Amino acid sequence: MLDKIELIRGWIESRSPALRRRLLEETMAAAQCGPRRMISAPVPKKDSASGVLFKTSAGYELPVEHHHRYRMVKGPTYIAELVWLYGLEQQGLLAPDDQAEFHRVVGTRTLAVPFEDACSWSVRLAEKYIAHLVPGSVEAGMPIIAPKDAKLKEQLAIFRNSNGTLLERFSACGGRVLPPGADVLEIGFTSGGHSIFALEGLGFQVSGIDNLYGGIADRAVLHTHLAKRLSSKAQFVFGDVTQQTPFEDASFDMIFSISVLEHVSDLPAAFREMRRLLKPDGFLLHRYNPFFAANGGHSWGELDCPWGHVRVSTADHLRYLEEQRPYEEACARPWVASAMNRSASLAQVQKWLVEAGFRPVLWEEHPEPVEEVCLLDGVAAIQALGQHPFIGLSDLLTREVVFAAVPATISAT
């Protein structure tokens, strides 16, 4: 372990605010003091602990903190069936009695009532707010807020600017500039397809494909609603990019995604399929939130202490749901087991990319915010590194990755 820490000393010092230097010192101290000291050493935190501890199969204990999870995932926004209530609350449209019941139902770190009861209550209550919701969403069992025209315009502008900036970064690396009418495939759209409509607004012919890792094919209605409102010509397809998709060889000038790759279980197969779909002078452009980041547990998988999802094995993660989140466990279990890629270290993603026949031309690792780095002490780092021997501190301290790649047989231009 000490050899591994020494190897990444240069990385820490090259980016080195004092916080990262402190982390290195604490990590090395934890490694030297041995397992007994590591197990009993306190984990500094800003949150208040509930007094409950979860004992891992490795022998150490993780604190169960009151508000950590909802701080990381903005309260109950991880539950698609309830997120509309959060949205109306933020807009000041939720009646006081309904707001109080909403907070009672979602609790302070996990649901306070069975998932099925929460969803039934949500659907019943949605009838009261039907004027604010997408037609058909209540009947589908997943109420969705219909954005006002001004709000939709604002959302699309944000995505146009964000996507345009990513394209400019690729171009600045010598990449080609996509001409008007270029064929673009975006992976992932069931959250609404806003990015697809934004790319269409930039002048491209856009298709979207989604594997529905959340299992909501019959309830994902927002993209259809927005497509009608925007008179969009975008094509939406349900399919698995890790298998052969219905598109022809060499169909696209660009394959694009935002916050998707971390959910793809077989990235080597996905990259090979992308290689098949890409035109000879095309390119990939992806932005993703790695599993090993502070918020990499995402929705259902975020535990109740910093980097908790990285500090446990898959088996312990599933047992944690059973013991600490009994009202969510049935829904969260399949998601945690299959929708988070625990093997996709930064180095491994690069290796898979090259093996699939791509040459990276852009690779950016965006660091964790300072307030998150403060919560990763040496003991937590050792526990995470011990669970995943193939990662380094760079994996733990990278919040987001942006990369672009071209087929290896051509130049970037």
Secondary structure, DSSP 8 states (H G I E B T S, - for coil): -HHHHHHTHHHHHHT--HHHHHHHHHHHHHHHH-HHHHHHS----SS-EEEEEEE-TTS-EEEEESSHHHHHTTGGGG-TTTHHHHHHHHTT-S-HHHHHHHHHHH-SSS-SS-HHHHHHHHHHHHGGGGGGB-TTTTTTT---B---HHHHHHHHHHHHHHHHHHHHHHHHTT-----TT-EEEEE--TT--HHHHHHHHTT-EEEEEE--TTS-TTT--HHHHHHHHHT---EEEE--TTS--SS-TT-EEEEEEES-GGG-S-HHHHHHHHHHHEEEEEEEEEEE--TTSTTTTHHHH--SSTTGGGSS-HHHHHHHHHHH-TTTHHHHHHHHHHSS-TT--HHHHHHHHHHTTEEEEEEEEEE--HHHHTT--HHHHHHHHHH-TT--HHHHTEEEEEEEEEETTS---
